[in-house]
Amino acid sequence: MSPVRYELMFSDDTGSAQDVVIVERTSAKGPGGHPVYADPTGIIRAEISDHNEVRILASGGHQAPTQHVLARRLTATDPNDPAGPSASAA
């Protein structure tokens, strides 16, 4: 079974972290046959393999997928997961 949530870390050409986005598994499969994950807005969509290889998928026109993305699996007990048990409900 694939993980339900990942943290995607987008960086520039220097490798500096620029943005972090939490994505959740959808029912879709990507072109490589792996699960597709999306952020709550549906704008960020990524196919993530069982080896944590990330393929960003275009969700609309005029998008240029980035090449520098790392995926980190989030577990139910991960303190960095904003939806984890240590997160306070708003």
C-alpha positions as CSV (number, residue, x, y, z in Angstrom):
1,M,0.0,0.0,0.0
2,S,1.3,3.4,-0.9
3,P,1.6,6.2,1.7
4,V,-1.3,8.5,2.0
5,R,0.6,11.8,2.4
6,Y,3.9,13.3,1.2
7,E,5.7,16.5,1.7
8,L,7.1,17.8,-1.6
9,M,10.1,20.1,-1.4
10,F,10.6,22.4,-4.4
11,S,14.0,24.0,-4.8
12,D,15.8,26.2,-7.3
13,D,18.9,25.3,-9.4
14,T,21.1,25.8,-6.3
15,G,19.2,23.2,-4.2
16,S,18.0,25.8,-1.7
17,A,14.5,24.9,-0.4
18,Q,11.9,27.3,-1.8
19,D,8.5,25.9,-1.1
20,V,7.1,22.9,0.7
21,V,3.7,21.5,-0.1
22,I,1.8,18.6,1.5
23,V,0.0,16.3,-1.0
24,E,-2.4,13.4,-0.4
25,R,-3.0,10.3,-2.4
26,T,-5.8,10.5,-5.0
27,S,-7.6,7.6,-6.8
28,A,-5.8,8.4,-10.0
29,K,-2.7,6.7,-11.5
30,G,-0.1,8.7,-13.4
31,P,1.5,7.9,-16.8
32,G,4.0,5.6,-15.2
33,G,1.3,3.6,-13.4
34,H,2.1,5.0,-9.9
35,P,-0.4,6.8,-7.6
36,V,-1.1,10.5,-8.1
37,Y,-0.9,12.8,-5.1
38,A,-2.4,16.3,-5.0
39,D,-2.5,19.3,-2.7
40,P,-6.0,20.5,-1.4
41,T,-6.3,23.0,-4.3
42,G,-5.6,20.4,-7.0
43,I,-3.0,22.7,-8.6
44,I,0.0,20.7,-7.4
45,R,-0.3,17.1,-8.8
46,A,2.5,14.6,-8.7
47,E,3.0,11.0,-9.6
48,I,5.2,9.4,-6.9
49,S,6.8,5.9,-7.3
50,D,7.5,3.4,-4.6
51,H,11.1,4.6,-4.8
52,N,10.0,8.3,-4.0
53,E,10.7,9.3,-7.6
54,V,8.5,12.4,-8.4
55,R,7.0,13.4,-11.7
56,I,5.1,16.7,-11.5
57,L,1.9,16.6,-13.6
58,A,0.5,19.6,-15.3
59,S,-3.0,20.5,-13.9
60,G,-3.7,23.3,-16.3
61,G,-2.4,25.2,-19.3
62,H,0.9,27.2,-19.3
63,Q,2.5,25.2,-16.6
64,A,6.2,24.4,-16.7
65,P,6.9,21.4,-14.4
66,T,9.9,21.9,-12.2
67,Q,12.9,19.5,-12.2
68,H,14.0,20.0,-8.6
69,V,11.5,18.2,-6.4
70,L,12.1,15.8,-3.5
71,A,9.3,13.8,-1.8
72,R,9.3,12.9,1.9
73,R,6.8,10.4,3.1
74,L,4.7,11.6,6.1
75,T,3.6,9.1,8.6
76,A,0.7,9.4,11.1
77,T,3.2,10.1,13.9
78,D,5.4,12.5,11.9
79,P,5.7,15.8,14.0
80,N,6.2,17.7,10.7
81,D,2.9,16.7,9.3
82,P,0.4,19.5,9.9
83,A,-2.4,17.0,9.9
84,G,-0.7,14.7,12.4
85,P,-1.8,14.0,15.9
86,S,0.4,16.8,17.4
87,A,-1.3,19.4,15.1
88,S,-3.9,21.6,16.8
89,A,-7.3,21.9,15.2
90,A,-8.2,25.3,14.0
